[in-house]
């Protein structure tokens, strides 16, 4: 298998609100749009985001804690502290403080108008850890793959709860 691109499909009540959030605050741009569908892309290593309009006739599934399907869109960035400060000034969507985890993850979360949780993070290997990238023992993380554009940690598995 040769994966040539990656994407995440998010079913939301108001795709236009999510589109505005991701394009205004997180640097995505609209690549395609049709009724009930928006494709957002970036020119860097971020996965594409597909926003699909949720059918209002379908019952909304109950999610403990009220989160969006117990998942988050994770974006590994450079200088996450600067992004935290910028987004705190720009929008009320920052829903948590900048936190440092023992395995080397510095992160914070924000929530879009549809309840989509976005986690921005940066890897800061603990003292004594070899090289860059994800340490071997972070919950829900695996070592980065080798090859061009792959020197970044893998995002949390979909089963990790946020």
PLY file of the C-alpha trace (Angstrom):
ply
format ascii 1.0
element vertex 162
property float x
property float y
property float z
element edge 161
property int vertex1
property int vertex2
end_header
0.00 0.00 0.00
1.18 3.50 -0.83
-0.80 6.19 1.02
-0.71 9.41 -0.98
-2.83 11.63 1.26
-4.72 11.46 4.55
-7.97 12.97 5.62
-10.50 13.05 8.41
-14.25 13.25 7.77
-16.24 15.13 10.38
-20.03 15.11 10.38
-21.24 18.41 11.84
-24.49 20.34 12.11
-23.10 23.48 10.45
-20.20 22.87 8.01
-19.96 26.62 7.26
-19.24 27.40 10.93
-16.49 24.76 11.08
-15.10 25.95 7.73
-14.88 29.50 9.04
-13.18 28.35 12.25
-10.56 26.17 10.53
-9.81 28.73 7.79
-9.75 31.79 10.06
-7.84 30.38 13.03
-5.92 27.29 11.87
-4.70 28.13 8.37
-6.79 25.68 6.35
-8.20 26.74 2.99
-11.28 25.57 1.15
-10.44 23.28 -1.77
-13.93 22.06 -2.69
-17.50 22.76 -1.69
-20.87 21.29 -2.56
-24.18 21.10 -0.76
-23.49 19.62 2.68
-19.78 19.08 1.90
-16.59 21.10 2.35
-13.00 19.94 1.78
-10.35 21.86 3.72
-6.63 21.50 3.02
-3.29 22.99 4.04
-0.05 23.16 2.08
1.93 21.40 4.81
1.74 17.91 6.33
-1.71 18.32 7.92
-4.40 15.81 6.94
-7.27 17.11 4.81
-10.53 17.79 6.64
-13.84 16.84 5.09
-16.83 18.54 6.69
-20.13 16.78 6.06
-23.50 18.17 7.07
-25.28 16.01 9.61
-28.78 14.98 8.61
-31.03 16.76 11.14
-33.62 13.98 10.78
-31.28 11.43 12.32
-31.18 11.19 16.10
-28.00 12.61 17.63
-26.04 9.88 19.41
-25.48 10.42 23.13
-21.82 11.01 23.92
-20.68 10.84 27.55
-19.07 14.16 28.46
-20.68 15.91 25.49
-17.55 15.70 23.32
-17.55 15.17 19.57
-17.47 11.38 19.20
-14.76 11.17 21.89
-12.07 12.17 19.41
-9.95 15.18 18.57
-8.20 16.56 15.51
-4.53 16.71 16.56
-2.09 19.02 14.80
1.60 18.92 15.71
2.99 22.43 15.26
6.14 24.41 15.87
6.04 26.87 18.80
2.78 25.72 20.35
3.18 28.34 23.11
3.00 31.14 20.53
-0.06 29.50 18.93
-1.71 29.29 22.37
-1.16 33.01 22.97
-2.32 33.95 19.46
-5.50 31.89 19.68
-6.31 33.13 23.19
-6.25 36.67 21.76
-8.14 35.80 18.53
-11.00 33.62 19.60
-12.84 32.29 22.64
-12.44 28.70 21.44
-9.38 27.85 23.59
-10.82 25.40 26.11
-7.77 24.56 28.17
-4.40 25.76 29.39
-1.06 24.97 27.80
-0.07 21.69 29.48
3.20 19.77 29.57
3.04 15.97 29.76
5.83 13.82 31.23
6.39 12.02 27.91
7.29 15.31 26.19
4.01 16.58 24.78
3.24 20.29 25.22
-0.39 20.86 24.20
-3.65 22.74 24.50
-7.17 22.26 23.18
-9.75 24.40 21.51
-13.27 23.66 20.31
-14.92 24.77 17.07
-18.55 26.02 16.90
-19.81 22.46 16.19
-18.01 20.96 19.20
-15.06 19.53 17.24
-12.11 19.34 19.65
-8.77 20.41 18.16
-5.54 19.67 19.98
-2.42 21.63 19.05
0.79 20.07 20.30
4.55 20.22 20.11
7.03 17.53 21.10
9.67 18.45 23.64
11.55 15.25 24.43
12.18 14.78 28.16
15.73 15.27 29.42
17.89 12.35 28.33
15.54 11.24 25.55
17.26 10.53 22.22
16.63 12.86 19.27
13.37 14.46 18.19
9.90 13.05 17.85
7.62 11.09 20.11
9.16 9.25 23.03
8.52 5.52 23.11
6.15 5.62 26.09
3.49 8.25 25.42
-0.11 7.03 25.85
-1.71 6.33 22.49
1.38 7.29 20.50
3.78 5.30 18.39
7.24 6.10 17.05
7.35 8.18 13.85
7.81 6.36 10.57
10.98 6.89 8.57
11.10 8.71 5.26
10.55 12.17 3.81
8.05 14.25 5.80
7.76 11.58 8.46
9.97 13.05 11.18
6.93 13.91 13.28
5.08 11.82 15.85
1.95 9.95 14.91
-1.32 11.39 16.21
-3.16 9.67 19.05
-5.13 6.60 18.08
-8.85 7.11 17.61
-9.52 5.10 20.78
-7.77 7.63 23.01
-10.41 9.61 24.90
-10.26 13.39 25.11
0 1
1 2
2 3
3 4
4 5
5 6
6 7
7 8
8 9
9 10
10 11
11 12
12 13
13 14
14 15
15 16
16 17
17 18
18 19
19 20
20 21
21 22
22 23
23 24
24 25
25 26
26 27
27 28
28 29
29 30
30 31
31 32
32 33
33 34
34 35
35 36
36 37
37 38
38 39
39 40
40 41
41 42
42 43
43 44
44 45
45 46
46 47
47 48
48 49
49 50
50 51
51 52
52 53
53 54
54 55
55 56
56 57
57 58
58 59
59 60
60 61
61 62
62 63
63 64
64 65
65 66
66 67
67 68
68 69
69 70
70 71
71 72
72 73
73 74
74 75
75 76
76 77
77 78
78 79
79 80
80 81
81 82
82 83
83 84
84 85
85 86
86 87
87 88
88 89
89 90
90 91
91 92
92 93
93 94
94 95
95 96
96 97
97 98
98 99
99 100
100 101
101 102
102 103
103 104
104 105
105 106
106 107
107 108
108 109
109 110
110 111
111 112
112 113
113 114
114 115
115 116
116 117
117 118
118 119
119 120
120 121
121 122
122 123
123 124
124 125
125 126
126 127
127 128
128 129
129 130
130 131
131 132
132 133
133 134
134 135
135 136
136 137
137 138
138 139
139 140
140 141
141 142
142 143
143 144
144 145
145 146
146 147
147 148
148 149
149 150
150 151
151 152
152 153
153 154
154 155
155 156
156 157
157 158
158 159
159 160
160 161
